Amino acid sequence: MFREFHALHHADAPLLLPNAWDFASAAALVEAGFEAIGTTSLGVAAAHGLPDGEGRTRTQTIELARRLADLPRPVTVDVESGFGGGPGEVAELAAELAAAGVAGINLEDELGDPARHQELIGAVKERVPELFLNARTDTYWLGDEPSLTDTIDRAKRYVAAGADGVFVPGMAADDDIRALRDAIDVPINILFQPGQRIEHLAELGVQRISTGSLLYRAALHAAVTTARSVRDGAPLATGIPAYSVVQDYAIGGRRRGSGGFQ
């Protein structure tokens, strides 16, 4: 599991990582043929009526991770910034997830002190060296004026601390991506944005592409659109999975070929 997930970051094509928010969404993505599944912290939080990024979904995240680890694909879990814990607590969380069968975690710096994030990364890698740690920096996500210099400095610090990959959500300019690629020797992760092409990102040296909360937000849009169609007598979208298909996901999600999203 750990080796398989690491290897997916060094394949000929970038790893396209769709992010699920519950068991059924993850099982559907496995059925659709994706090689690995991530979680979305926004999706998990919103599905439980909680805000994202405030460290309030530790219990829900662990419970979901345990369920997803039963799927026949590597799973990586978004643990925000460690849910407010110190190095020892975050390392213990990582060890718990790894023991449950999780292949990787995503750990964000929230644009805070990079030295503290280095400590968290170092503690996790010392405790569970086999776990793929994707170190996220929020320089382009939370900063008012994104700094490529600050981004590269943080990325180098995190790699030195043991990060297996670096994630910079919001980074989209070709020159910035190339500069980051040239600065570090671990896989770089970009958050997919409308209009981007996987082939072009691959040419820039991107090795992992995440969908983040996009799928969850699209699912909300589809739900409301379908409800409006029923209300207004409009045609429904095609390709909606049958009850039996979703039921199959809910009771195990391991049977392939059920016809859901083939």
C-alpha positions as CSV (number, residue, x, y, z in Angstrom):
1,M,0.0,0.0,0.0
2,F,2.6,2.5,1.0
3,R,5.0,1.6,-1.8
4,E,2.2,1.6,-4.3
5,F,1.1,5.1,-3.3
6,H,4.7,6.4,-3.4
7,A,5.1,4.8,-6.9
8,L,2.0,6.6,-8.3
9,H,3.9,9.9,-7.8
10,H,6.7,8.8,-10.1
11,A,4.7,7.3,-13.0
12,D,4.8,8.5,-16.6
13,A,1.7,10.6,-16.1
14,P,0.7,12.8,-13.1
15,L,-1.5,11.2,-10.4
16,L,-5.0,12.6,-10.7
17,L,-6.3,12.5,-7.2
18,P,-10.0,12.9,-6.7
19,N,-11.1,14.0,-3.3
20,A,-14.1,12.2,-1.6
21,W,-16.1,13.3,1.4
22,D,-17.8,10.0,2.4
23,F,-17.6,6.3,1.7
24,A,-20.1,6.2,-1.2
25,S,-18.3,9.0,-3.1
26,A,-14.9,7.3,-2.6
27,A,-16.3,3.9,-3.6
28,A,-17.8,5.5,-6.8
29,L,-14.4,7.0,-7.6
30,V,-12.8,3.6,-7.2
31,E,-15.4,2.1,-9.4
32,A,-14.7,4.8,-12.0
33,G,-11.1,3.6,-12.2
34,F,-9.1,6.2,-10.3
35,E,-5.8,4.8,-8.9
36,A,-5.9,6.5,-5.5
37,I,-8.4,8.5,-3.5
38,G,-8.0,11.5,-1.2
39,T,-10.4,13.2,1.2
40,T,-11.5,16.8,1.1
41,S,-11.5,18.6,4.5
42,L,-14.2,21.0,3.3
43,G,-16.5,18.2,2.1
44,V,-16.0,16.2,5.4
45,A,-16.6,19.3,7.5
46,A,-19.6,20.6,5.5
47,A,-21.2,17.2,5.4
48,H,-21.2,17.2,9.2
49,G,-22.4,20.9,9.5
50,L,-19.0,22.1,10.7
51,P,-16.6,24.8,9.3
52,D,-13.5,23.8,7.5
53,G,-10.0,24.7,8.7
54,E,-10.8,25.1,12.4
55,G,-9.6,21.7,13.6
56,R,-13.0,20.5,14.5
57,T,-13.4,17.4,12.4
58,R,-10.7,15.1,13.9
59,T,-13.2,12.5,15.0
60,Q,-15.1,12.5,11.7
61,T,-11.9,12.4,9.7
62,I,-10.6,9.4,11.5
63,E,-13.9,7.6,11.3
64,L,-14.0,8.2,7.5
65,A,-10.4,7.2,7.0
66,R,-11.0,3.8,8.7
67,R,-13.9,3.1,6.3
68,L,-12.0,4.2,3.2
69,A,-9.0,2.0,4.1
70,D,-11.2,-1.0,3.2
71,L,-11.3,0.1,-0.4
72,P,-8.9,-1.6,-2.9
73,R,-7.0,1.6,-3.6
74,P,-4.5,3.7,-1.7
75,V,-6.1,6.4,0.4
76,T,-4.6,9.7,1.5
77,V,-6.3,11.8,4.2
78,D,-6.5,15.6,4.6
79,V,-5.8,16.3,8.3
80,E,-5.8,20.1,7.9
81,S,-2.9,21.4,10.1
82,G,-3.1,18.4,12.5
83,F,-6.3,19.5,14.3
84,G,-4.4,21.8,16.6
85,G,-2.0,19.2,18.0
86,G,1.7,19.6,18.7
87,P,4.4,17.4,17.1
88,G,3.7,14.4,19.3
89,E,0.0,14.5,18.9
90,V,0.1,14.9,15.1
91,A,2.6,12.1,14.9
92,E,0.3,9.9,16.9
93,L,-2.6,10.8,14.6
94,A,-0.5,9.9,11.6
95,A,0.5,6.6,13.2
96,E,-3.2,5.8,14.0
97,L,-4.2,6.5,10.4
98,A,-1.3,4.4,9.0
99,A,-2.2,1.5,11.3
100,A,-5.8,1.7,9.9
101,G,-4.5,1.3,6.4
102,V,-4.1,4.9,5.2
103,A,-1.3,5.4,2.7
104,G,-0.7,9.2,3.1
105,I,-1.8,12.4,4.7
106,N,-2.0,16.0,3.6
107,L,-0.7,18.4,6.3
108,E,-1.1,22.2,5.7
109,D,0.9,25.1,7.2
110,E,-2.0,27.6,7.2
111,L,0.6,30.2,6.3
112,G,1.9,30.0,9.9
113,D,5.5,29.7,11.2
114,P,7.3,27.4,8.8
115,A,9.6,26.2,11.6
116,R,6.6,24.8,13.5
117,H,5.4,23.0,10.3
118,Q,8.9,21.6,10.0
119,E,8.6,20.2,13.5
120,L,5.2,18.6,12.7
121,I,6.6,17.0,9.5
122,G,9.7,15.8,11.2
123,A,7.7,14.2,14.0
124,V,5.4,12.4,11.6
125,K,8.2,11.1,9.5
126,E,10.1,9.9,12.5
127,R,7.0,8.1,13.8
128,V,5.8,6.6,10.5
129,P,8.5,7.0,7.8
130,E,6.6,4.9,5.3
131,L,3.5,7.2,5.3
132,F,3.5,9.6,2.3
133,L,3.4,13.1,3.8
134,N,2.2,15.8,1.4
135,A,3.3,19.1,2.9
136,R,0.9,21.9,1.9
137,T,1.9,25.5,2.0
138,D,-0.9,28.1,1.8
139,T,1.2,31.0,0.4
140,Y,-1.0,31.1,-2.7
141,W,-4.2,30.1,-1.0
142,L,-4.4,32.4,2.0
143,G,-1.8,35.1,1.3
144,D,-3.0,38.5,-0.1
145,E,0.0,38.7,-2.4
146,P,1.4,35.2,-3.2
147,S,5.2,35.1,-2.9
148,L,7.1,32.7,-5.0
149,T,10.2,33.3,-2.9
150,D,8.4,32.5,0.3
151,T,6.8,29.4,-1.3
152,I,10.1,28.0,-2.4
153,D,11.7,28.7,1.0
154,R,8.9,26.9,2.8
155,A,9.0,24.0,0.3
156,K,12.7,23.5,0.8
157,R,12.3,23.6,4.6
158,Y,9.5,21.0,4.4
159,V,11.5,18.7,2.1
160,A,14.5,19.0,4.4
161,A,12.2,18.0,7.3
162,G,11.2,14.8,5.4
163,A,8.1,15.7,3.3
164,D,7.5,13.3,0.5
165,G,5.7,15.9,-1.6
166,V,4.8,19.6,-1.7
167,F,1.3,20.9,-2.3
168,V,0.7,24.6,-3.3
169,P,-3.0,25.1,-3.9
170,G,-3.7,28.2,-5.9
171,M,-0.4,28.2,-7.8
172,A,-1.3,28.3,-11.5
173,A,1.2,30.4,-13.5
174,D,3.5,28.3,-15.6
175,D,6.6,30.1,-14.6
176,D,5.8,29.7,-10.9
177,I,5.2,26.0,-11.3
178,R,8.5,25.6,-13.2
179,A,10.4,27.5,-10.6
180,L,9.0,25.3,-7.8
181,R,9.7,22.2,-9.9
182,D,13.4,23.3,-10.3
183,A,13.8,24.2,-6.7
184,I,12.9,20.8,-5.0
185,D,13.4,17.2,-5.8
186,V,10.1,15.7,-4.5
187,P,6.8,15.5,-6.4
188,I,4.8,18.7,-6.6
189,N,1.1,18.8,-6.2
190,I,-1.2,21.4,-7.8
191,L,-4.9,22.0,-7.2
192,F,-6.8,21.6,-10.4
193,Q,-8.4,24.8,-11.7
194,P,-10.9,25.2,-14.5
195,G,-9.2,25.6,-17.9
196,Q,-6.1,23.6,-17.0
197,R,-5.1,20.6,-18.9
198,I,-3.4,17.6,-17.3
199,E,-1.1,17.1,-20.3
200,H,0.2,20.7,-19.9
201,L,0.7,20.4,-16.1
202,A,2.6,17.2,-16.8
203,E,4.9,19.1,-19.2
204,L,5.5,21.6,-16.4
205,G,6.7,18.8,-14.1
206,V,3.6,18.4,-11.9
207,Q,3.3,14.9,-10.6
208,R,0.1,15.1,-8.6
209,I,-3.1,16.9,-9.4
210,S,-5.9,17.2,-6.7
211,T,-9.5,18.1,-7.2
212,G,-9.9,19.4,-3.6
213,S,-13.4,20.4,-2.8
214,L,-14.5,20.6,-6.4
215,L,-16.3,17.3,-6.5
216,Y,-18.2,18.0,-3.3
217,R,-19.2,21.4,-4.6
218,A,-20.2,19.9,-7.9
219,A,-22.3,17.3,-6.1
220,L,-24.2,20.0,-4.2
221,H,-24.8,21.8,-7.5
222,A,-26.1,18.5,-9.1
223,A,-28.4,17.8,-6.2
224,V,-30.0,21.3,-6.3
225,T,-30.2,21.2,-10.1
226,T,-32.0,17.8,-10.0
227,A,-34.4,19.0,-7.3
228,R,-35.3,22.0,-9.5
229,S,-35.8,19.8,-12.5
230,V,-38.2,17.6,-10.6
231,R,-40.1,20.7,-9.4
232,D,-40.1,22.4,-12.8
233,G,-40.9,19.3,-14.9
234,A,-37.5,19.5,-16.7
235,P,-35.6,16.5,-18.0
236,L,-33.2,14.9,-15.5
237,A,-29.5,14.5,-16.2
238,T,-28.5,11.2,-17.6
239,G,-26.1,8.8,-15.9
240,I,-27.6,9.0,-12.4
241,P,-26.6,5.7,-10.6
242,A,-29.3,3.3,-9.7
243,Y,-30.4,2.8,-6.1
244,S,-28.9,-0.7,-6.2
245,V,-25.5,0.6,-7.2
246,V,-25.3,3.1,-4.4
247,Q,-26.6,0.5,-2.0
248,D,-23.7,-1.7,-3.1
249,Y,-21.3,1.1,-2.3
250,A,-22.8,1.6,1.1
251,I,-22.5,-2.1,2.1
252,G,-19.0,-2.6,1.0
253,G,-18.0,-0.9,-2.2
254,R,-15.7,-3.7,-3.1
255,R,-17.6,-5.5,-5.9
256,R,-16.4,-4.3,-9.3
257,G,-18.3,-4.2,-12.5
258,S,-21.7,-3.1,-10.9
259,G,-22.2,-0.7,-13.8
260,G,-22.4,2.4,-11.7
261,F,-19.8,4.7,-13.3
262,Q,-18.2,2.4,-15.9
